[in-house]
Amino acid sequence: MQGWNRIIPTWQKSNYISLLLKAGFDTVDVGSFVSPKAVPQMEDTEHLFSGIDFSETTSRIMVVVGNSRGGMKAMQYHRISIISFPYSTSPTFLQRNINSNPQKALNDLLELKKQGMEYGKTIRVYLSMAFGNPYKDAWSEDQILGEVDRLQKLGFYDIVLSDITGEVNNPD
């Protein structure tokens, strides 16, 4: 929904998420705690929870955050069990998507890990641009594997390789 031009009413999102929860998915991503200026479609994430029917679900609830400030907001919701962060080896991706840079993004991740331990939340790292880079930043499989290794050494074990720009291709 965050890529859509039109804003979906909060009640409609809540109803849709309630249906997804009833379907029994393992995890349902319900929104983002990010700047409303950057992603106006997610501005109402805090208000969604009052309209969601959690009565018939065992699904885990996930949200996306773009920094430790958004993470702190997400930590306050007992229903949220997974807080995901769009991380990347691409400085351009970090700048364009979360207004960050490699060092700040890593610092935010480490702060999220600390907060997550305190609040009992899982921190999921989306390693974006894992299959290529349209921004012409340096990219290689070894670089991605090295970053996964580094993240694991820092205590991150829920790492998802992400291809949000459709860079993956099959050479066959």
N, C-alpha and C positions, 0 to 999 in steps of 0.2 A: 504494500500500500504506500510505502514511503516514496516510491518513484512515480506515483500517479499525480497528475496535475490537479485533480479535484480533491477536495476534502470529503472524506466519508464521515457521516454523522456518528458521533460516539455511540449512540444507542444501537446503530446498525453494526458497528464493529463488535460491541459487547455481545449482541445476539449471535453473530457469526462465530466468535471465539467460544461462546457457550456450546454451540453445535459441534465445534471441533473437539472440545473437551469431552462431550458425551460420546463421541466416536471412539475414544480410548487411545488416542495417539500417545506415545511415550512422552513427548515433549511438545508443547505448543508455545510458539513465540508470539507474545501478545502486544509488543510495542517497543518503544525506545525512549530512554531518558536522555534526550539530546536537545540541542538548541532549537527552539521553535522557529528561529529565524532561518536556520539551516534546513530543517525538515518540518515544515508546518503541519504535514499530515500526521505527525506523531505527537503533536502538542498536547493531546488529550489523554496520553497514556495513564497519567495518574487518576483520571476520572473513569477509566474503563472498569476498574476493579469493582466499583459499586454496582455495575450493571451485569457483571458476569455471574453465571450460575455455576458454582463450584461443587454443587451437591452430589453430582453423580460422576465424579472423575477421580482417576488415580494419576492423571497426566501431570508431569512436572511443568511448571510455568517458567518461561524464559523471557528475558528482555535484553535489548542491546543498549549499551552505553558507549559514549565516545570519550569519556574521561572519568577521573576518580570522583568528581563532583556529581555526575550522573549516577555513578556507582553508589555513592552514599544515599542518594534518593531511593534507588532500587533496594538497598539493604533494609530499608524501613518496612517493606512489604513482606509479611510472613509467607504469603502465597508464592512469592518468587523464590525459586530454588536455584536457578541458573542465570548468571549474569554473563552475557557474552560481550566480547570486545573485538572490534575489527582492527586487527594488527596487520602489519605488512613489512616486508623488506624494502618496499618502494617508498622513498621519501615523497614522491609526487602523490601517490595514493593517500598517504597519511595527511598531507597538507590539504588535499581536495575533499577528503571525506570526513576527517575529524579535526581539521585545523590544527595539526600537530606535526611533529618531526620525530625521527627515530628515537632520540634520547627521551623526549617528553613522553612519547607513547610507551616506552619501556618503563619509565617511572610511574606512569598511570597504571600500567599492568601490575607492577609490584605493589602499588598502593591498593589496588583492587584485591590482590591476593591476600594482603594483610586484613583488609576489611572483611573479605569473604570468610577467612578463618574465624574472625571475631563473631560474625553473624551466622555462621553455618551455611554459607552459600558456595556453590560451585562456580568457579570462574572458567568460562569457555573461551578459548582464544581462537578466533577465526583468522587463520593465516591467509589473508587475501592476496591475490595475485600469485598464488602458489603454482600456477601452470603457465605463466607468461606475463608480460608487462607491456601494455599498449603505450605507456608513457615514455618508453625508451630508457627507463632506468635500468641499471645492471640487473640481470636475472640469469640464474642457472639452477638446474636441479640440485647441484651441490650446495649452492647458497641456501636453498629452501631446506634441504636436509640438515645443514649446519644450524639454521635458525631453529628448527624443531629440536635438535639436540640441545642447543643453548636454553631454549624455553623449558625443556624437561629438567635440565640441571638447576634451573631457577625454581623448580617445583610446580610447573604447569603440566598437567597430564591430560587435560581435556582440550585437545588441539584439533581443529578441523581445518583441512586444506580447502580453500575456497577459490572459486573461479567466477567471481561476480561479473566479470567483463566478457566472458565467453572466449577466453584465450586458448582453452584446451583444444587440441586437435589430435586426431589419430593418424599416425603416419602410414598405417596400412591402407 
